[in-house]
Amino acid sequence: MESVSQIQSFLTKSPVGKPKNNNLPWPFLLSIFYLIIILFLPATALITKSLSLGPSEFWRIATSPVALSAYNVTFVTALLAAAINGILGTLVAWVLVRYDFPLKKAIDALVDLPFALPTSVAGLVLATVYSEKGWIGQLFAPFGIKIAFTRLGVFVAMLFISLPFIVRTLQPVLQEIEIEVEEAAWSLGATESQTFWRVVLPPLIPPILTGISLGFARAVGEYGSVVIISSGIPFKDLIAPVLIFQRLEQYDYAGATVIGTFLLIVSLVLLLVINLLQQWGRRYAV
């Protein structure tokens, strides 16, 4: 043992040992440079352009009745869609991991359809299926429920585009959970509900919250599918990204940047809250 400690001491003191390198590694520098170019500079340019109008004018545009209505439709609908997919997406991921059934691989690949399908095509398909004469829309039409070209259609579009984030985030975690752990809980007298709440669910809370945050962020920024399945009418189903595009069509660049900045700030705050909940979920899971 003394000889080993002497050798270790010699290597740490010897000039032949590995020299200290105080320079930052190139992967770190390249990553920071890439993040500055892709994320920081565009966000800074957007905020700087909007703040050039002055605080009073910025607040007037950001809190106009049309903008507030668009924020309501965007954030509330996106949060609701992400929460619903947090529940049903977990169920889908559970079925895909724990059960074997015909066409399982095809259905598993179908989950990625919103990733591969252009958003405009997705909006066209959803508007066709959920219209009053569509395959699904005609089932609700006799009850006076209209889906396409309403806020409900915006909700359906956000459900469609955010589902893969929850499923793909949960699948690797579910695959790592060994079924023997559940069987051990059953052998110790735990019921199925107790096993779910105390054994299965705790490690799933962080990935569920991660999938919800990713799905929410994707739904907030969605434009292509929503602009087709919604009517784009203010105070009805107009979302903030469509409002920004409408302002650009009217050559109101200042108004578009203000609404975009406000959308960015609120989105970052909501994502921060979700990340805090995710950290709490990690502590709870441990």
C-alpha positions as a printed Julia matrix, in Angstrom:
286×3 Matrix{Float64}:
   0.0     0.0     0.0
   2.87    2.39    0.76
   4.45    1.75   -2.64
   1.16    2.48   -4.39
   0.74    5.77   -2.53
   4.34    6.7    -3.31
   3.79    6.06   -7.01
   0.6     8.16   -7.01
   2.41   10.97   -5.2
   5.29   10.79   -7.68
   2.93   10.99  -10.68
   1.1    14.03   -9.29
   4.35   15.87   -8.57
   6.4    14.68  -11.52
   6.78   17.05  -14.52
   6.32   14.0   -16.72
   2.71   13.72  -15.5
  -0.23   15.09  -17.47
   0.07   18.89  -17.61
  -2.79   21.12  -16.62
  -4.66   22.63  -19.51
  -6.28   25.93  -18.59
  -7.7    26.46  -22.08
 -11.39   25.81  -22.63
 -12.03   22.67  -24.71
 -13.13   23.26  -28.29
 -16.46   21.36  -27.93
 -17.44   23.81  -25.19
 -16.47   26.85  -27.27
 -18.19   25.52  -30.38
 -21.37   24.76  -28.43
 -21.48   28.24  -26.89
 -20.84   29.87  -30.28
 -23.59   27.8   -31.89
 -26.09   28.64  -29.14
 -25.28   32.35  -29.42
 -25.79   32.38  -33.2
 -28.9    30.21  -33.28
 -30.72   31.18  -30.07
 -29.33   34.2   -28.25
 -28.84   36.67  -31.1
 -32.28   36.16  -32.74
 -34.04   36.44  -29.36
 -32.02   39.54  -28.5
 -32.82   41.13  -31.85
 -36.54   40.46  -31.36
 -36.6    41.93  -27.85
 -34.46   44.94  -28.82
 -36.7    45.74  -31.8
 -39.86   45.59  -29.71
 -38.44   47.65  -26.83
 -37.38   50.42  -29.23
 -41.02   51.54  -29.29
 -40.91   52.6   -25.65
 -42.5    50.99  -22.57
 -45.92   52.64  -22.93
 -46.34   51.75  -26.6
 -45.03   48.24  -25.99
 -47.56   47.69  -23.21
 -50.4    49.16  -25.28
 -49.79   46.78  -28.19
 -49.03   43.75  -26.0
 -52.2    44.18  -23.94
 -54.61   45.17  -26.7
 -57.93   43.26  -26.59
 -57.11   41.29  -29.75
 -53.68   40.31  -28.4
 -55.07   39.26  -25.0
 -57.69   37.1   -26.7
 -54.98   35.49  -28.86
 -52.83   34.8   -25.78
 -55.79   33.18  -24.08
 -56.51   30.89  -27.01
 -52.82   30.04  -27.48
 -51.63   29.35  -23.94
 -54.78   27.9   -22.4
 -55.41   25.58  -25.34
 -51.76   24.52  -25.52
 -51.61   23.78  -21.78
 -54.84   21.8   -21.95
 -53.64   19.8   -24.98
 -50.28   19.07  -23.33
 -52.0    17.98  -20.1
 -54.43   15.67  -21.92
 -51.56   14.15  -23.89
 -49.64   13.8   -20.62
 -52.34   11.35  -19.5
 -53.32    9.63  -22.72
 -49.78    9.74  -24.12
 -48.6     7.9   -21.02
 -51.26    5.28  -21.66
 -50.16    4.92  -25.29
 -46.51    4.56  -24.3
 -47.45    1.97  -21.66
 -49.39   -0.12  -24.19
 -46.59    0.06  -26.76
 -43.99   -1.08  -24.23
 -45.9    -3.64  -22.14
 -48.19   -5.34  -24.66
 -47.62   -7.37  -27.82
 -50.35   -7.16  -30.45
 -50.7    -7.31  -34.25
 -49.33   -4.32  -36.21
 -47.53   -3.06  -33.12
 -44.54   -1.8   -35.11
 -46.8    -0.01  -37.59
 -48.71    1.74  -34.81
 -45.45    2.6   -33.06
 -44.17    4.2   -36.26
 -47.49    6.0   -36.71
 -46.85    7.94  -33.5
 -44.07    9.81  -35.31
 -46.43   10.94  -38.08
 -46.74   14.52  -36.72
 -42.93   14.76  -36.92
 -42.75   13.69  -40.56
 -45.94   15.26  -41.9
 -45.7    18.9   -43.05
 -47.82   21.05  -40.77
 -49.86   22.47  -43.63
 -50.71   18.95  -44.79
 -51.62   18.01  -41.22
 -53.95   21.01  -41.01
 -55.57   20.09  -44.31
 -56.13   16.5   -43.19
 -57.54   17.55  -39.82
 -59.82   20.15  -41.39
 -61.14   17.54  -43.81
 -61.7    14.85  -41.18
 -63.22   17.15  -38.54
 -65.36   19.3   -40.83
 -69.15   19.0   -40.65
 -69.07   16.52  -43.52
 -65.87   14.77  -42.47
 -65.56   11.27  -41.09
 -65.44   12.44  -37.47
 -67.04   15.86  -37.74
 -70.28   14.47  -39.11
 -70.71   12.37  -35.96
 -70.8    15.52  -33.81
 -72.74   17.75  -36.22
 -76.21   16.38  -35.21
 -75.48   17.47  -31.62
 -74.6    21.0   -32.71
 -70.89   20.48  -32.02
 -68.63   22.04  -34.64
 -64.96   21.13  -34.5
 -63.22   22.47  -37.6
 -62.84   26.26  -37.84
 -63.45   26.71  -34.1
 -61.33   26.79  -30.96
 -62.06   23.09  -30.56
 -60.33   22.52  -33.9
 -57.29   24.41  -32.61
 -57.3    22.09  -29.59
 -57.42   19.01  -31.84
 -54.51   20.29  -33.92
 -52.43   20.92  -30.8
 -53.24   17.43  -29.54
 -52.07   15.99  -32.85
 -48.73   17.78  -32.96
 -47.8    17.37  -29.27
 -48.57   13.66  -28.78
 -45.21   12.25  -30.02
 -43.24   14.29  -27.48
 -44.92   12.61  -24.52
 -44.84    9.1   -25.99
 -41.21    9.21  -27.11
 -40.06   10.73  -23.83
 -41.76    8.02  -21.77
 -40.94    4.92  -23.81
 -37.24    4.62  -22.83
 -38.1     5.07  -19.15
 -40.84    2.44  -19.28
 -38.48    0.01  -21.0
 -35.99    0.37  -18.14
 -38.6    -0.36  -15.46
 -38.39   -4.09  -14.83
 -41.69   -5.89  -14.39
 -40.06   -7.92  -11.61
 -40.28   -4.81   -9.41
 -44.07   -4.8    -9.79
 -44.22   -8.54   -9.17
 -42.19   -8.05   -6.0
 -44.66   -5.43   -4.8
 -47.55   -7.79   -5.5
 -45.83  -10.62   -3.64
 -45.5    -8.34   -0.62
 -49.23   -7.79   -0.56
 -49.57   -4.53   -2.53
 -52.65   -4.11   -4.67
 -52.45   -3.09   -8.33
 -53.43    0.49   -7.5
 -50.85    0.7    -4.71
 -48.19   -0.7    -7.03
 -49.03    1.9    -9.65
 -49.05    4.91   -7.33
 -46.06    3.93   -5.18
 -43.82    1.9    -7.49
 -44.57    2.65  -11.14
 -45.64    6.3   -11.15
 -42.84    8.01   -9.13
 -40.05    7.36  -11.68
 -42.43    8.35  -14.49
 -43.22   11.82  -13.1
 -40.04   13.57  -14.45
 -40.35   12.22  -18.03
 -44.1    12.95  -18.04
 -43.42   16.57  -17.06
 -40.62   16.74  -19.63
 -42.94   15.48  -22.36
 -45.66   17.92  -21.28
 -43.24   20.86  -21.43
 -41.98   19.82  -24.88
 -45.51   19.3   -26.16
 -46.63   22.63  -24.72
 -43.74   24.49  -26.33
 -44.47   22.83  -29.67
 -48.18   23.65  -29.45
 -47.57   27.31  -28.56
 -45.41   27.83  -31.64
 -47.6    25.86  -34.05
 -48.8    27.75  -37.12
 -49.18   25.59  -40.22
 -51.85   23.16  -39.06
 -53.74   25.63  -36.85
 -54.06   28.3   -39.52
 -55.93   25.82  -41.74
 -58.21   24.17  -39.21
 -59.11   27.47  -37.48
 -61.06   30.41  -38.87
 -58.49   32.96  -37.66
 -61.22   35.26  -36.39
 -60.26   37.53  -33.46
 -61.97   36.8   -30.12
 -62.91   33.36  -31.42
 -60.03   31.03  -32.36
 -57.22   33.39  -33.35
 -53.87   32.26  -31.9
 -50.83   34.46  -31.3
 -48.62   33.06  -34.13
 -51.42   33.71  -36.64
 -51.91   37.22  -35.2
 -48.2    37.9   -35.71
 -48.47   36.82  -39.34
 -51.54   39.0   -39.82
 -49.61   42.0   -38.46
 -46.77   41.25  -40.88
 -49.23   41.13  -43.79
 -50.38   44.6   -42.73
 -46.74   45.78  -42.64
 -47.06   46.36  -38.91
 -43.59   45.06  -38.09
 -43.47   46.83  -34.73
 -46.73   45.25  -33.6
 -45.56   41.82  -34.77
 -42.3    42.08  -32.81
 -44.1    43.25  -29.66
 -46.53   40.33  -29.74
 -43.67   37.96  -30.54
 -41.63   39.27  -27.6
 -44.57   38.98  -25.21
 -45.21   35.45  -26.48
 -41.54   34.58  -25.91
 -41.5    35.96  -22.36
 -44.7    34.21  -21.27
 -43.54   30.94  -22.85
 -40.21   31.1   -21.02
 -41.96   31.79  -17.7
 -44.35   28.86  -18.18
 -41.5    26.54  -19.21
 -39.55   27.63  -16.13
 -42.51   26.71  -13.93
 -42.79   23.31  -15.64
 -39.05   22.72  -15.19
 -39.35   23.52  -11.48
 -42.16   20.99  -11.25
 -39.94   18.51  -13.08
 -37.14   19.01  -10.53
 -39.67   18.49   -7.75
 -40.77   15.3    -9.5
 -37.16   14.03   -9.57
 -36.83   14.55   -5.82
 -40.18   12.84   -5.3
 -39.13    9.92   -7.47
 -35.98    9.44   -5.45
